[in-house]
Amino acid sequence: MNYEKEFELKDPSYRSSTLTNGLARSGQRALLYATGMDEEDLKKPFVAVIGSFSEMVPGHAHLRELADYVCQGVIEAGGVPRRSETIAICDGLCQGHKGMRYPLASRDLIADSIEMVVEAHHFDAMVLLPGCDKIIPGMLMAAARLDIPAAVVPGGPMLPGNVGGNPLFCSSELREFPGRVEAGIITPDYMKEAEKATLPTVGSCAHLGTANSMCMLSEVLGMALPGAGTAPAVSNKRKRIAKASGRAVMQLLREGITPRKILTREALLNGVAGAMATGSSTNLVLHLMALAHEAGVELNLSDFDRISREVPFVCNLQPSGKYPIVSLDASGGIPAVLKTVEPRLHREVMTVAGKTLGELLDGYTANPDDVLKTLEAPQKPEGGIAVLYGSLAPRGAVVKQSGVRESMAHFTGKARVFDSMEEADAAVSAGTIRKGTVIVIRYEGPKGGPGMREMLSTTALIMGRGMDEDVALVTDGRFSGATHGPCIGHISPEAAAGGPIAFVQDGDEIEIDIHARTLELHVPAEELERRKEGWQPLRKPRLPALAKYAALVSSADTGAILDTASLG
């Protein structure tokens, strides 16, 4: 007698039917009953609600509560939510020490961990709850890789602090306080009190660092509902978005809308445009290219440079401007930003709202103010990020040009070379960096670090001492979204791969021209060839996780992706 029909509990087209349907799945059904499901639950789609809660990270400390709201939405729409967590590393806590080797590497670990749990348990759809820097791109990469219906609910920005009577104070400025103390501008006691007042709530740091850049990008790309990019972490609006996202993912499942139908080349180009308009972190270059790789979409540095010239910087946001992210939310958020630069966007792309971007934007208006400028009278005429090429960076380098003073757009100086961030920090603190210097920090790239650390401690010391019109910094590492000033990162090829930066010596002349998009090392070619003779890359100590990462990671100019093709 055939008993299969009796055990066909749900539509076989659902991925989760592998767990629930068939006579032979008795053990799987028993395990599901053990979690509190009943037979009616087994008939419904299973939705993974994957968070990244951490008591250590303020951008993630509230994500369990947001997940509760997501689950409510999934249940209301007829699904069965099942919660899981992945890791979260706080870039801010990692700044200035060897711990910064790990955040970028964690991006791929997060994507892998989501792949494993979703594929192993055959979920039908998923809602992803990231908060900060590398967790958001890691989750977006997993969504593109797995290509099952998915929505992202970022944790959102914290409220700004109030320091010295400034109610818009952000941690990007606090990072410069050590340099101000060393320079005698403020006292240690003043800094201690500022530390307690700067970050008053949970959420991503209040300025436009990498965390909030990625929060906003998830909305620009169409992977998060309208408002999700800027709603304050502590607002009821954020909770309502979370519940709506649970309902939305069930609608995506019914309509068969998956991430790769959303994350097209046109959507990714919109993402680049959004980054340029907002003045987002240079880390978005790495993350957008890595996401494009997972989505099977072509995206390269030339796209960033072209769009940078076409889409102006329209947002007056810290650290390049005046206001925190919550001010942009009050001025209309990402819908208002996109409405402002709408002529430069692809309107036909799909979103998790079940509408095209154009259909969504038709329902919004932009009301220009001091936070959000216009396309005709922007904050700055070009986008926030510029891509430079030249003899020092044959495969490219990036700079957050929105945060560079015009006086430093063209700068020529003598190299002072360091093989680590710590060495450079010590030199700045000791007062040995002279006016007219180009600080060169190398062996901090994806392979060389390993892990491509952010050089925020160095840039903060420079800015805190008021040296942002005296010196520049170039590195094969990267920068925090909190960085501003003449700081060029992502130099490719990196030193560990034998790029020209490996052969720079103290006293070499380096010329930076942001408007011309050039980065030149003025050393004769024959002299560089002589320096390469007998060269061996510096190899820094690494534990097993970073050793595996260094063995597989590509250069920054391709997004620091893991080259798994070589594994067969």
Wavefront OBJ file of the C-alpha trace (Angstrom):
o trace
v 0.000 0.000 0.000
v 1.312 3.492 -0.907
v 1.310 5.783 2.151
v 3.146 8.691 0.523
v -0.022 10.697 -0.140
v -0.964 10.543 3.513
v 2.346 12.190 4.458
v 2.337 14.931 1.818
v 1.762 17.756 4.275
v 2.675 20.747 2.128
v 3.074 21.813 -1.469
v 6.044 19.851 -2.864
v 7.293 23.019 -4.569
v 8.345 24.381 -1.178
v 11.959 23.637 -0.337
v 10.955 22.692 3.191
v 8.760 19.871 1.876
v 11.998 17.861 1.873
v 11.725 17.863 5.667
v 7.978 17.372 6.054
v 6.714 15.225 3.204
v 6.951 11.474 2.725
v 6.767 8.315 4.738
v 10.549 8.259 5.192
v 10.644 11.709 6.863
v 9.286 10.469 10.188
v 12.491 11.393 12.026
v 12.567 14.909 10.583
v 8.922 15.528 11.519
v 9.601 14.296 15.052
v 12.475 16.770 15.374
v 10.244 19.594 14.194
v 7.538 18.612 16.669
v 10.228 18.762 19.356
v 10.690 22.489 18.625
v 7.026 23.188 19.366
v 5.572 22.904 15.875
v 2.298 21.119 15.293
v 0.907 19.435 12.202
v -0.624 22.681 10.941
v 2.797 24.322 11.092
v 4.283 21.553 8.985
v 1.885 22.515 6.197
v 3.235 26.076 5.993
v 6.419 27.589 4.505
v 9.442 27.771 6.808
v 11.109 31.184 7.020
v 14.601 31.590 8.463
v 14.857 34.721 10.612
v 18.614 35.108 10.848
v 19.880 37.719 13.247
v 23.293 38.804 14.450
v 22.557 39.702 18.065
v 25.542 40.553 20.232
v 25.748 42.023 23.700
v 29.184 43.392 22.749
v 28.051 45.461 19.762
v 25.650 48.418 20.227
v 24.521 48.156 16.616
v 23.319 44.611 17.333
v 22.198 44.665 20.967
v 18.550 45.308 20.000
v 18.240 42.838 17.144
v 16.468 40.116 19.146
v 13.604 42.517 19.775
v 13.465 43.418 16.078
v 13.430 39.701 15.234
v 10.342 39.322 17.421
v 8.529 41.808 15.199
v 9.741 40.078 12.043
v 8.366 36.784 13.363
v 4.998 38.416 14.063
v 4.829 39.555 10.443
v 5.755 36.119 9.101
v 3.087 34.434 11.241
v 0.443 36.975 10.223
v 1.202 36.214 6.565
v 0.948 32.434 6.972
v 4.545 31.314 7.494
v 6.469 29.602 10.262
v 9.457 31.687 11.390
v 12.512 29.948 12.804
v 15.271 32.036 14.345
v 19.012 31.599 14.130
v 22.042 33.846 14.680
v 25.368 34.532 13.028
v 28.405 36.397 14.365
v 28.885 40.157 14.641
v 32.186 42.013 15.008
v 32.243 45.723 15.861
v 34.719 47.615 13.688
v 34.757 50.430 16.221
v 35.961 48.125 18.978
v 38.616 46.742 16.616
v 40.118 50.091 15.669
v 43.788 50.705 16.296
v 44.918 47.159 17.099
v 45.332 43.704 15.569
v 41.684 42.839 16.074
v 40.932 44.911 12.961
v 42.324 42.064 10.875
v 39.096 40.142 11.433
v 36.037 42.216 10.406
v 36.507 42.050 6.624
v 37.310 38.334 6.809
v 34.122 37.854 8.855
v 32.053 39.091 5.898
v 32.651 35.833 4.023
v 32.278 33.707 7.137
v 28.852 35.265 7.729
v 27.780 34.516 4.150
v 29.040 30.951 4.508
v 27.280 30.403 7.830
v 23.951 31.537 6.379
v 24.471 29.333 3.346
v 25.053 26.369 5.637
v 22.016 26.750 7.880
v 19.607 27.690 5.078
v 20.707 24.951 2.716
v 20.982 22.300 5.419
v 17.486 23.013 6.750
v 15.843 23.749 3.387
v 14.210 27.032 4.353
v 11.745 28.480 1.854
v 12.593 32.151 2.499
v 14.582 34.259 4.923
v 14.656 37.604 6.672
v 18.119 38.864 7.596
v 18.799 41.191 10.521
v 22.258 42.802 10.375
v 23.362 46.003 12.055
v 26.906 47.057 11.284
v 29.788 47.177 8.878
v 30.606 43.698 7.513
v 27.486 41.928 8.735
v 25.223 43.734 6.266
v 27.296 42.916 3.154
v 27.838 39.361 4.421
v 24.085 38.859 4.673
v 23.433 40.502 1.299
v 26.054 38.232 -0.257
v 24.298 35.199 1.256
v 20.972 36.385 -0.151
v 22.426 36.707 -3.639
v 24.189 33.363 -3.369
v 21.197 31.361 -2.140
v 18.605 33.196 -4.265
v 15.559 32.309 -2.195
v 13.014 35.044 -1.307
v 14.726 37.331 1.188
v 14.369 40.707 2.874
v 16.867 42.662 4.963
v 15.994 44.519 8.176
v 19.064 46.552 9.187
v 19.333 47.610 12.806
v 19.432 51.321 12.032
v 21.348 54.324 13.382
v 21.628 55.383 17.009
v 20.767 58.880 18.110
v 23.594 61.444 18.205
v 25.215 62.516 21.445
v 25.406 65.919 23.082
v 28.979 67.025 23.782
v 30.084 70.564 24.550
v 26.606 71.862 23.789
v 26.531 70.217 20.364
v 23.406 67.998 20.147
v 24.591 66.543 16.809
v 27.839 65.090 18.137
v 28.975 61.778 16.591
v 31.728 59.305 17.375
v 33.526 60.216 14.152
v 34.599 63.442 15.873
v 35.337 61.696 19.179
v 37.923 59.556 17.357
v 39.948 62.747 16.815
v 40.039 63.624 20.516
v 43.247 61.661 21.319
v 45.102 63.811 18.793
v 43.559 66.936 20.333
v 44.685 65.838 23.786
v 48.232 65.248 22.487
v 48.163 68.680 20.846
v 46.904 70.338 24.059
v 43.617 71.425 22.459
v 41.407 69.632 25.013
v 42.031 68.050 28.420
v 41.926 64.329 29.258
v 38.997 64.967 31.646
v 36.991 66.606 28.865
v 37.594 63.579 26.653
v 36.521 61.191 29.433
v 33.191 62.965 29.839
v 32.685 63.123 26.068
v 33.157 59.359 25.832
v 30.189 58.827 28.145
v 27.882 61.152 26.197
v 28.763 60.381 22.583
v 26.787 57.150 22.055
v 23.505 57.536 23.978
v 21.495 54.623 22.519
v 21.825 51.295 20.756
v 22.189 51.293 16.973
v 24.903 51.922 14.425
v 27.186 54.883 15.193
v 25.213 58.010 14.337
v 27.381 59.345 11.497
v 27.692 58.069 7.925
v 30.283 55.396 8.605
v 30.358 52.030 6.902
v 27.542 50.671 9.077
v 25.001 53.328 8.146
v 26.322 53.437 4.587
v 25.428 49.758 4.314
v 22.081 50.227 6.094
v 21.142 52.832 3.523
v 22.561 50.775 0.664
v 20.317 47.826 1.517
v 17.369 50.120 0.863
v 18.857 51.681 -2.279
v 19.399 48.189 -3.723
v 15.769 47.283 -3.100
v 16.570 44.565 -0.550
v 15.022 46.471 2.377
v 11.661 48.219 2.663
v 11.395 52.002 2.303
v 12.571 53.730 5.462
v 14.730 50.823 6.605
v 17.964 52.602 5.728
v 17.588 55.562 8.108
v 14.846 54.928 10.711
v 16.440 55.299 14.165
v 17.267 52.034 15.893
v 15.167 52.994 18.912
v 12.119 54.194 16.969
v 8.730 52.549 16.649
v 9.166 53.086 12.918
v 12.015 50.548 12.940
v 9.763 47.997 14.683
v 6.958 48.559 12.193
v 9.392 48.063 9.323
v 10.530 44.795 10.904
v 6.968 43.460 11.135
v 6.193 44.621 7.599
v 9.334 42.858 6.360
v 8.048 39.573 7.767
v 4.853 40.016 5.796
v 6.740 41.171 2.717
v 8.962 38.091 2.509
v 5.881 35.883 2.441
v 4.561 37.903 -0.490
v 7.906 37.549 -2.252
v 7.643 33.799 -1.746
v 4.162 33.696 -3.232
v 5.248 35.761 -6.242
v 8.567 33.973 -6.768
v 10.641 37.154 -6.412
v 14.164 36.220 -5.374
v 17.289 38.362 -4.727
v 18.808 37.821 -8.153
v 15.659 39.300 -9.699
v 16.308 42.372 -7.565
v 20.120 42.545 -7.549
v 20.606 43.129 -11.269
v 23.446 45.151 -12.748
v 21.082 48.130 -12.958
v 20.244 47.832 -9.255
v 23.928 47.648 -8.357
v 24.617 50.726 -10.464
v 21.834 52.423 -8.491
v 23.730 51.322 -5.396
v 26.859 53.065 -6.653
v 24.797 56.173 -7.394
v 23.329 56.099 -3.891
v 26.812 55.820 -2.398
v 27.967 58.823 -4.401
v 24.918 60.929 -3.529
v 25.204 60.294 0.210
v 28.990 60.489 0.544
v 29.139 56.940 1.855
v 32.135 54.980 3.093
v 34.800 53.812 0.649
v 34.195 50.328 2.043
v 31.096 50.236 -0.155
v 33.393 49.775 -3.137
v 34.603 46.466 -1.687
v 31.147 45.338 -0.641
v 29.286 46.226 -3.825
v 31.830 44.379 -5.961
v 31.687 41.348 -3.670
v 27.887 41.415 -3.845
v 28.026 41.682 -7.630
v 30.269 38.616 -7.692
v 27.744 36.615 -5.658
v 24.873 37.806 -7.861
v 26.719 36.929 -11.072
v 26.701 40.574 -12.172
v 29.538 42.554 -13.741
v 30.689 45.555 -11.710
v 34.150 47.133 -11.678
v 36.023 50.230 -10.567
v 35.346 52.019 -13.832
v 31.624 51.994 -12.977
v 32.364 53.795 -9.707
v 34.527 56.410 -11.388
v 31.991 57.081 -14.157
v 29.055 57.415 -11.774
v 31.117 59.577 -9.421
v 31.344 62.148 -12.207
v 27.619 61.892 -12.987
v 25.986 61.855 -9.543
v 26.792 64.737 -7.178
v 27.169 64.562 -3.401
v 23.841 65.923 -2.134
v 23.802 64.952 1.569
v 25.292 67.141 4.290
v 26.158 64.232 6.588
v 28.985 63.632 9.052
v 31.889 63.027 8.811
v 32.043 64.920 5.505
v 29.299 67.331 6.549
v 27.261 68.542 9.513
v 24.402 66.195 10.348
v 23.879 62.664 11.733
v 21.797 60.011 9.956
v 18.652 60.639 11.987
v 18.559 64.160 10.518
v 18.422 62.633 7.042
v 15.574 60.383 8.186
v 13.662 63.463 9.293
v 14.311 65.006 5.865
v 12.759 62.084 4.008
v 15.441 59.412 4.236
v 16.623 57.330 1.305
v 13.409 57.818 -0.737
v 14.069 61.564 -0.696
v 17.727 61.052 -1.638
v 16.771 58.794 -4.543
v 14.044 61.200 -5.627
v 16.678 63.951 -5.690
v 18.990 62.008 -8.028
v 16.181 60.154 -9.837
v 17.307 61.269 -13.326
v 20.550 59.317 -12.746
v 18.837 56.083 -11.651
v 17.410 52.966 -13.272
v 13.735 53.131 -12.302
v 12.673 49.743 -13.620
v 14.474 47.615 -11.022
v 12.393 45.451 -8.649
v 12.345 45.832 -4.847
v 11.269 43.708 -1.877
v 8.253 45.991 -1.586
v 6.898 44.171 -4.652
v 7.106 47.353 -6.709
v 9.730 48.760 -9.014
v 11.921 51.564 -7.742
v 10.166 53.937 -10.118
v 6.752 52.980 -8.752
v 7.974 53.621 -5.217
v 9.549 56.967 -6.086
v 6.358 58.143 -7.771
v 4.863 58.252 -4.285
v 7.565 60.478 -2.791
v 8.717 64.066 -3.014
v 12.034 65.616 -2.001
v 11.977 68.804 0.034
v 15.487 70.307 -0.071
v 16.967 71.676 3.146
v 20.386 71.954 4.770
v 20.575 68.168 5.194
v 19.562 67.163 1.671
v 20.535 69.470 -1.174
v 19.368 69.439 -4.793
v 20.784 67.937 -7.974
v 21.276 71.465 -9.336
v 22.875 72.900 -6.163
v 24.521 69.933 -4.423
v 26.840 69.802 -1.450
v 29.633 69.043 -3.920
v 29.462 68.677 -7.717
v 30.841 65.122 -7.840
v 30.034 61.943 -5.936
v 31.507 61.133 -2.567
v 34.026 58.541 -3.773
v 36.733 58.911 -6.436
v 38.851 56.191 -8.048
v 42.504 57.016 -8.739
v 44.986 55.258 -11.041
v 48.663 55.704 -11.705
v 52.133 54.312 -11.239
v 51.532 53.789 -7.510
v 48.125 52.145 -8.085
v 48.051 50.500 -11.532
v 44.809 48.668 -10.709
v 43.259 51.505 -8.777
v 42.809 53.149 -5.385
v 39.881 54.929 -3.743
v 39.396 58.131 -1.762
v 36.386 59.654 -0.031
v 36.706 62.915 -1.929
v 33.647 64.386 -0.204
v 35.764 64.590 2.961
v 38.864 66.189 1.385
v 39.452 69.924 1.526
v 39.831 71.538 -1.881
v 43.326 72.688 -0.911
v 44.368 69.015 -0.698
v 42.757 67.796 -3.922
v 46.199 68.120 -5.523
v 49.100 67.339 -3.217
v 52.716 66.390 -3.813
v 54.927 65.269 -0.955
v 57.805 63.123 0.216
v 57.091 59.551 1.298
v 57.483 58.374 4.873
v 57.081 54.591 4.750
v 55.692 52.259 7.406
v 55.017 48.521 7.254
v 52.176 48.669 9.783
v 49.547 51.009 11.168
v 51.113 50.876 14.643
v 54.432 52.223 13.327
v 52.660 55.116 11.632
v 50.592 55.896 14.745
v 53.743 56.048 16.856
v 55.402 58.445 14.416
v 52.396 60.784 14.357
v 52.083 60.730 18.157
v 55.812 61.433 18.509
v 55.477 64.516 16.306
v 57.958 63.282 13.707
v 55.674 63.665 10.673
v 56.544 66.911 8.943
v 54.489 69.158 6.731
v 54.615 68.013 3.108
v 54.758 64.295 3.989
v 52.835 61.492 2.296
v 52.498 58.770 4.916
v 52.704 55.345 3.252
v 51.274 52.402 5.210
v 51.730 49.069 3.446
v 51.376 45.347 4.098
v 47.875 46.081 5.401
v 45.986 44.785 2.344
v 43.682 41.741 2.184
v 46.601 39.282 1.921
v 49.281 41.316 3.617
v 47.399 42.290 6.771
v 45.938 39.793 6.505
v 42.432 41.207 6.637
v 42.858 44.738 5.263
v 42.683 46.766 8.446
v 41.170 50.241 8.628
v 43.657 53.035 9.297
v 41.253 55.114 11.393
v 43.599 55.503 14.353
v 46.223 57.095 12.094
v 43.801 59.375 10.292
v 42.154 60.383 13.564
v 45.535 61.349 15.032
v 46.317 63.400 11.926
v 42.938 65.158 11.925
v 42.960 65.682 15.679
v 46.278 67.496 15.385
v 44.898 69.726 12.634
v 47.306 68.342 10.024
v 44.708 67.600 7.343
v 46.152 70.327 5.083
v 49.759 69.420 5.817
v 50.070 65.690 5.106
v 48.380 62.944 3.100
v 48.130 59.200 3.668
v 48.170 56.336 1.160
v 47.758 52.652 1.988
v 46.893 49.231 0.630
v 44.647 48.947 3.680
v 41.299 50.643 3.946
v 39.554 53.376 5.920
v 36.638 53.612 8.285
v 33.570 55.423 7.075
v 34.407 57.849 9.907
v 37.570 58.887 8.064
v 37.847 62.211 6.298
v 40.818 64.085 4.952
v 43.377 63.311 2.200
v 43.450 59.544 2.740
v 43.772 57.159 -0.223
v 43.202 53.445 0.353
v 42.689 50.130 -1.439
v 45.914 50.600 -3.431
v 46.096 47.706 -5.879
v 48.090 45.588 -6.321
v 48.869 45.514 -2.622
v 52.397 45.254 -1.219
v 52.074 41.542 -0.395
v 51.249 40.893 -4.060
v 54.295 42.817 -5.287
v 52.508 46.047 -6.137
v 54.539 49.247 -6.552
v 53.691 50.314 -2.999
v 56.025 47.528 -1.786
v 59.001 49.344 -3.315
v 58.401 52.909 -2.115
v 61.245 54.304 -0.033
v 61.478 57.235 2.361
v 61.923 60.449 0.431
v 60.280 59.286 -2.815
v 57.979 61.887 -4.322
v 54.279 60.973 -4.524
v 51.709 63.099 -6.331
v 47.974 62.892 -5.612
v 45.529 64.595 -7.992
v 41.944 63.765 -7.102
v 40.362 65.865 -9.841
v 42.590 64.225 -12.474
v 42.043 60.824 -10.770
v 45.775 60.096 -10.612
v 48.173 58.697 -8.007
v 51.775 58.781 -9.173
v 55.056 57.570 -7.699
v 57.777 59.740 -9.237
v 60.506 57.119 -9.324
v 62.117 56.061 -12.641
v 61.007 52.655 -13.904
v 64.575 51.340 -13.979
v 65.034 52.283 -10.312
v 61.837 50.437 -9.359
v 63.064 47.368 -11.226
v 66.332 47.539 -9.318
v 64.465 47.655 -6.001
v 62.499 44.545 -6.930
v 65.621 42.400 -7.158
v 65.567 39.722 -4.472
v 62.366 41.094 -2.933
v 60.381 38.883 -0.582
v 57.018 40.018 0.825
v 56.758 40.704 4.532
v 54.736 37.940 6.166
v 52.902 38.889 9.339
v 51.855 36.321 11.965
v 48.354 34.934 11.562
v 46.126 32.353 13.267
v 44.389 29.639 11.187
v 41.265 31.653 10.282
v 43.310 34.487 8.811
v 45.772 32.080 7.184
v 42.897 30.481 5.251
v 41.553 33.912 4.356
v 44.931 35.155 3.104
v 45.338 32.068 0.939
v 42.074 32.691 -0.912
v 41.402 36.433 -0.866
v 41.708 38.569 -3.990
v 42.916 42.135 -4.341
v 40.846 45.103 -3.229
v 40.206 46.153 -6.830
v 37.915 43.115 -7.257
v 36.207 43.496 -3.871
v 38.517 41.316 -1.744
v 36.442 38.292 -2.693
v 37.480 34.729 -1.938
v 38.794 32.931 -5.016
v 36.999 29.608 -4.604
v 37.287 28.807 -8.314
v 40.800 27.554 -7.695
v 39.410 24.962 -5.273
v 37.637 23.081 -8.068
l 1 2 3 4 5 6 7 8 9 10 11 12 13 14 15 16 17 18 19 20 21 22 23 24 25 26 27 28 29 30 31 32 33 34 35 36 37 38 39 40 41 42 43 44 45 46 47 48 49 50 51 52 53 54 55 56 57 58 59 60 61 62 63 64 65 66 67 68 69 70 71 72 73 74 75 76 77 78 79 80 81 82 83 84 85 86 87 88 89 90 91 92 93 94 95 96 97 98 99 100 101 102 103 104 105 106 107 108 109 110 111 112 113 114 115 116 117 118 119 120 121 122 123 124 125 126 127 128 129 130 131 132 133 134 135 136 137 138 139 140 141 142 143 144 145 146 147 148 149 150 151 152 153 154 155 156 157 158 159 160 161 162 163 164 165 166 167 168 169 170 171 172 173 174 175 176 177 178 179 180 181 182 183 184 185 186 187 188 189 190 191 192 193 194 195 196 197 198 199 200 201 202 203 204 205 206 207 208 209 210 211 212 213 214 215 216 217 218 219 220 221 222 223 224 225 226 227 228 229 230 231 232 233 234 235 236 237 238 239 240 241 242 243 244 245 246 247 248 249 250 251 252 253 254 255 256 257 258 259 260 261 262 263 264 265 266 267 268 269 270 271 272 273 274 275 276 277 278 279 280 281 282 283 284 285 286 287 288 289 290 291 292 293 294 295 296 297 298 299 300 301 302 303 304 305 306 307 308 309 310 311 312 313 314 315 316 317 318 319 320 321 322 323 324 325 326 327 328 329 330 331 332 333 334 335 336 337 338 339 340 341 342 343 344 345 346 347 348 349 350 351 352 353 354 355 356 357 358 359 360 361 362 363 364 365 366 367 368 369 370 371 372 373 374 375 376 377 378 379 380 381 382 383 384 385 386 387 388 389 390 391 392 393 394 395 396 397 398 399 400 401 402 403 404 405 406 407 408 409 410 411 412 413 414 415 416 417 418 419 420 421 422 423 424 425 426 427 428 429 430 431 432 433 434 435 436 437 438 439 440 441 442 443 444 445 446 447 448 449 450 451 452 453 454 455 456 457 458 459 460 461 462 463 464 465 466 467 468 469 470 471 472 473 474 475 476 477 478 479 480 481 482 483 484 485 486 487 488 489 490 491 492 493 494 495 496 497 498 499 500 501 502 503 504 505 506 507 508 509 510 511 512 513 514 515 516 517 518 519 520 521 522 523 524 525 526 527 528 529 530 531 532 533 534 535 536 537 538 539 540 541 542 543 544 545 546 547 548 549 550 551 552 553 554 555 556 557 558 559 560 561 562 563 564 565 566 567 568
